[in-house]
Amino acid sequence: MADNTKQARWIFVFFGNLSALFRTVADVFIAADLFWYARPGEGEKPTAPDMMVVFGRPKGDRGSYLQWEEADIPVTVAFEVLSPSNTDTDTQPPTSVDADWRLPTSLASRLPAGISLPSTAGSALKAW
């Protein structure tokens, strides 16, 4: 949930642009401010990124993203839009990655025609 109108506007911009980019791709799910549960029984500790994109899942309405009911496909990309209330802890990358959140290996093949990923040869991508 946005803390202010500027942050909300950026979330809407991300959502609108990603929805437009993937409008012709039936199996790319895009959501804003939706709870993501990786495993059953995690009721007390969901993740709720400002924006999420999931390759390999159909578009459509959901109350929450329940990964085990979504062919166990994790969120592919999650966005957090910072606000003045974020602390230093909020802006740091996670210290560990859950092995059950395996990401798809063929993202490039899922992009619409004319969109490509930059080469990552010899470099590392850090995102959180």
N, C-alpha and C positions, 0 to 999 in steps of 0.2 A: 504494500500500500504506500502510495506517495506521501511524503511529509509536507509537501508544498506544491503550488501550482506549476512551478518551473520543472520540478522533478516529474510531475504527472504529465506535463507536456512532452518531455523527452521519452517517457514510457510510451505514450500514444504515438509519437513519431516512429520509434522503433517498431512498434506493433503494426502500424499502418504500412510502413515501407517493407517490412519482412513479409507481411500478408500479400502485398502487391507483387513482390519478387517471386513468391512461390504460389501465386494464384492458380497456375496451370498444373501444378504438381499435386496430385491427389493424396500422396502419402507423406506430407510434411505438415505436422501439427505445430501450431504457433499459439502461444497463450501469454497473457499478462497477469501477474499477481495471482498465480494458481498454486495451491499446495501440491508438492511432489513428495510422494511416499515411495521409497526405494524397495521396502520389504513390508510384508504384513506385520501388524503389531507395533508399528512405529508411530502410533497415534499421538504421542507426546512430543515427537521431534521431527515434524515435517520440515522440508525446505520450501521456501516460497520466493523464488527469484522474481525480480521485477518483470523479466521477460524470459521465455524459454522457447526453444525450437527443438523438435524431435523428428529426425529423419526416420522414415519407415513406419510411421503411424498415420492413420487417416485423419483428415480434418474433422471437426465436429465438436459439439459441446460436451464438457465434462465438469463434474463437481470438484474433482481433484485428479491429479495424474497419479494413478495407482500402477506403478511400474510392473508389478507381477501380473496385472490384468491387461497389460499392453505388450504382450509377447516378451516381457522382461527387457524391453528396450529402454535404456536410460535416456535422460535428457541429453541431447547432443551438444547444445550450446545454451548457457544461461547468462543473462545480463543482469547486472545490478547498477542502477543509476544512483550515484552518490548524492547525498544531501548534507546540509549543514549539521544535522544531528548525528551523522556517522562518526564513530570513534576510530582511533588508530587501529584497533582490533578488527573493525569492520572492513578496513581497506587492505588488510594483509591476506595473502593467499593462504588456503588451508594448509595445515601441516601434514596431512596425510590424505591419500586418495583411497576410497573404498574399492577393493578389487571387484565387487559385484556391480559396479557402475561402468562396465565395459562399454566403450564407445564403438559405433560402427566403423569399419575400416574402409568403406568405399564411399566416402562423402562426395568426392568429386563426380562420381557417376550419378548422383542424385540432384545436381544443380541444373537449373533451367538452361536451355541453349544460350550461348553467348556469355555465360557467367563462368569464370574459372577461379581456381584457388591459386595463390602465389606459391612459387616453389619454396620448399623449406629445406632443401638440400644444404647440409652443413650448418644448420641453425636449429635452435630449439624454440618451441612455442610455449609460452607460459601464460596461462589464463586462469582466472578464478571468478 
